[in-house]
């Protein structure tokens, strides 16, 4: 009789969160990192020793610095879609002081960053209010703009349709340049960013991005919307229109007049501003990465590859802001090319089918010839 070995109970690591938070404090700096236990790799980290953060922090070692590090780490975890972490404390560490500041700020940012919150102001309320951002399916429920955020967003057509109308007005009657259209489209799509949709209040825009929008759109025409009382692209029925440089003197004033919030801190390129506001390097890189992932999920067939080669080469040569703008715009041009190619393909198939039918009729006539007398009678009857 063979006695089977005893069944081992599952490891306790199976029931724990795979991401572990570890903190380290010195007399000068505060550091925190999240480690992925199964692979023993660092998933995300933040430290007051970072060059981009030191210039914006008054002190790099006190409780306030620890709270900032916890908030920045939480936002970086949300960018990487890490839902939860467990805390690992050293023997000498207690839930007090800097340790408490890091954990509390990390928890608050995580709780506030999980559910959709309507932005208020000129932005329509979310239909998914109080729910986490979700994937938007294609079809009649698809986004009319900003389709790069399909995978995870609080938006639906109620938010993207007004943005689409704004872009159309800016292109038709606003006399905007191509760069202005690209940047204004990025600005309007900020509400669909999953990091923006879970924050209360209007979208928070980086000061540097507002300055870029103002520089590109200073000669475009805008007017004051009568319903929302915010600055919007000039429409065909607007009587009072003026250039953006006449309504505002800098990018901050332009974004505020358009109904957005602006990150008031300046001189923090790559620092806290890049993480906490929309339009910084971190947010634009995440948009470009999600666009690339969505394109690689469904590779096109070889029949369509020849038509898209020139377009893909043109995209590679395009500047980064324009490339991201095309991504946010929902790949309208790409969809048009695919539609044309599919239309050509179906037309060729119809032509081939018609040729086959004609050949079949000819073979049938040759195999079953009809008498000439009957053909003459038919012609006479037709006459």
Secondary structure by P-SEA (a helix, b strand, c coil): ccccccccccccccccccbbbbbbbcccbbbbbbbbccccccccccccccaaaaaaccccccaaaaaaaaaaaaaaaaaacccbbbbbbcccccccaaaaaaaaaaaaaaaaacbbbbbcccccccccccccbbbbbccccccccccccccccccccccaaaaaaaaaaaaacccccaaaaaaaaaaaacccccccccccccbbbbaaaaaaaaaacccbbbbbbcccccccccccccccccccccccccaaaaaaaaccccccccccccccccccccccaaaaaaaaaaaaaaaacccccccccccaaaaaaaaaaccaaaaaaaaaacaaaaaaaaaaaaaaaaaaaaaaaaaaaaaaaaaaaaabbbbaaaaaaaaaaac
